[in-house]
Amino acid sequence: MNSNVYWYVLAAVVVLAIVGYILVQRKRVASARNADLPAGALPKGWQFYSNPTTLEPPGTIFRIDPNKQRYIVDSLPVTISAGAEAVGKLAESITADSNIVANFIGLVNAEAGVGTQKTEHFVYEVDDPVMETVSDVELEKTLPAFLDKHNFRQGHRYFVIRQARKVNAMRYRLTNKLVNDFGGKASVGEQLTAQGKVFSSDSNGQYILEENFKSPMRIAFLPEEIRTIRASLDAAKPQLGLVPVTEVLSWKDAPPDDQDGKP
């Protein structure tokens, strides 16, 4: 074999081996990242809004005080990218605070209080889902100015919404245990029916709640926490940055007249 041809062949074999290795590693990483999530589950860190809303888009900043009261702080002037999912209907799930789930579906009287936080795996189906996102580039244009001017309150946690999901309708699947936790079938059915919502049970012993929205509503969001990433050695402010959220957040919204600002 000609020596030049030999080296070309050897180089091609090495390149193919490297490409194959990279593809295998990518597959492994993707598999490991989703291994602990049920099918259709949103990744850790996604939260339900307090209720379906047209407000609080990506770029919204909120804080949670030591008493678990949540306040809207500001809304950054960012450009939001939005894209529809490929399917018209999508089944998914999220792990959320049961008190927030109760408030989200309209069971205000069922809340046990944020002092008794319990998390539930909540399954539902949505119509015409749209994903909204604010990019790093957009945040870099506006977040530094906010961090410089805002007087952060000690002991409060600050977050910025990075992504949100918007839908036209939802069908919730509530387990018998969850319905009992919320006061039982009769109480839950009475509250939801009074709001014009369709509440029924299926042959599997699960309860179905159907809700159609007059306009697309945001139902879930992915935040990042604004935290100190580098302590200051002088009197200047510490360096703040964004840290991914993987926990289930718990809160109770502060009264509207006690909010920091409008979203």
Backbone hydrogen bonds, N-H to C=O, Kabsch-Sander energy under -0.5 kcal/mol:
donor,donor_aa,acceptor,acceptor_aa,energy
6,Y,2,N,-2.5
7,W,3,S,-2.0
8,Y,4,N,-2.1
9,V,5,V,-2.8
10,L,6,Y,-2.7
11,A,7,W,-2.6
12,A,8,Y,-2.3
13,V,9,V,-2.4
14,V,10,L,-2.2
15,V,11,A,-2.5
16,L,12,A,-2.5
17,A,13,V,-2.1
18,I,14,V,-2.3
19,V,15,V,-2.7
20,G,16,L,-2.5
21,Y,17,A,-2.3
22,I,18,I,-2.4
23,L,19,V,-2.4
24,V,20,G,-2.2
25,Q,21,Y,-2.5
26,R,22,I,-2.6
27,K,23,L,-2.2
28,R,24,V,-2.4
29,V,25,Q,-2.7
30,A,26,R,-2.6
31,S,27,K,-2.3
32,A,28,R,-2.8
33,R,29,V,-2.3
34,N,30,A,-1.2
35,A,31,S,-0.6
35,A,32,A,-0.6
37,L,34,N,-1.5
41,A,38,P,-2.2
42,L,93,S,-2.7
46,W,43,P,-1.6
47,Q,221,F,-2.9
49,Y,219,I,-2.0
53,T,218,R,-2.0
59,G,161,I,-2.7
60,T,57,P,-1.8
61,I,74,D,-3.2
62,F,159,F,-2.1
63,R,71,Y,-2.5
64,I,157,R,-2.3
65,D,69,Q,-2.7
68,K,65,D,-2.4
70,R,252,K,-1.9
71,Y,63,R,-2.7
73,V,61,I,-2.8
74,D,61,I,-1.6
76,L,59,G,-2.4
78,V,76,L,-2.0
81,S,133,T,-2.9
83,G,131,M,-2.1
85,E,129,P,-2.7
90,L,126,V,-2.4
92,E,124,Y,-2.5
93,S,40,G,-1.4
94,I,122,F,-2.1
96,A,94,I,-0.6
96,A,120,E,-2.4
98,S,118,K,-3.6
101,V,97,D,-2.3
102,A,98,S,-2.3
103,N,99,N,-2.1
104,F,100,I,-2.8
105,I,101,V,-2.1
106,G,102,A,-0.5
106,G,103,N,-0.9
107,L,102,A,-3.4
108,V,106,G,-0.9
110,A,107,L,-1.4
111,E,108,V,-1.2
116,T,113,G,-2.0
117,Q,114,V,-0.7
120,E,96,A,-2.8
122,F,94,I,-3.1
122,F,120,E,-0.8
123,V,121,H,-0.5
123,V,173,R,-0.7
124,Y,92,E,-2.5
125,E,171,R,-2.0
126,V,90,L,-2.7
127,D,169,A,-1.9
128,D,88,G,-4.4
130,V,166,K,-2.6
131,M,83,G,-2.9
132,E,130,V,-0.5
132,E,164,A,-3.1
133,T,81,S,-2.9
134,V,162,R,-2.1
139,L,135,S,-2.0
140,E,136,D,-2.6
141,K,137,V,-0.8
141,K,138,E,-0.7
142,T,138,E,-0.9
142,T,139,L,-0.7
143,L,139,L,-3.3
146,F,142,T,-1.4
147,L,143,L,-2.6
148,D,144,P,-2.1
149,K,145,A,-1.7
150,H,146,F,-2.3
152,F,150,H,-1.0
156,H,153,R,-1.8
157,R,64,I,-2.4
158,Y,226,I,-0.6
159,F,62,F,-2.8
160,V,224,E,-2.6
161,I,60,T,-2.5
162,R,222,L,-2.8
163,Q,222,L,-1.5
164,A,132,E,-2.1
165,R,220,A,-2.6
166,K,130,V,-2.7
167,V,217,M,-2.7
168,N,127,D,-2.2
169,A,127,D,-0.6
170,M,211,E,-2.7
171,R,125,E,-2.3
172,Y,209,L,-3.0
173,R,123,V,-2.6
174,L,172,Y,-0.6
174,L,207,Y,-3.1
175,T,173,R,-0.5
179,V,175,T,-2.4
180,N,176,N,-2.3
181,D,177,K,-2.4
182,F,178,L,-1.6
183,G,180,N,-1.6
184,G,179,V,-2.6
188,V,184,G,-2.7
189,G,185,K,-2.9
190,E,186,A,-2.2
191,Q,187,S,-2.2
192,L,188,V,-2.4
193,T,189,G,-2.5
194,A,190,E,-1.7
195,Q,191,Q,-0.5
195,Q,192,L,-0.9
196,G,193,T,-1.9
197,K,192,L,-2.2
198,V,210,E,-1.5
199,F,197,K,-0.6
200,S,208,I,-2.6
202,D,206,Q,-2.7
205,G,202,D,-1.5
207,Y,174,L,-3.0
208,I,200,S,-3.4
209,L,172,Y,-2.1
210,E,198,V,-2.6
211,E,170,M,-2.8
213,F,168,N,-2.6
217,M,167,V,-2.7
218,R,53,T,-3.9
219,I,165,R,-2.7
220,A,165,R,-0.9
221,F,47,Q,-2.7
222,L,163,Q,-2.4
224,E,160,V,-2.2
225,E,243,V,-2.9
226,I,158,Y,-2.8
227,R,225,E,-0.8
227,R,241,G,-2.6
229,I,239,Q,-2.6
230,R,239,Q,-1.5
239,Q,230,R,-2.2
241,G,227,R,-2.7
243,V,225,E,-2.5
245,V,223,P,-0.8
249,L,247,E,-0.7
252,K,68,K,-2.3
254,A,70,R,-2.5
258,D,255,P,-2.2
259,Q,256,P,-1.1
260,D,72,I,-1.0
261,G,72,I,-1.1
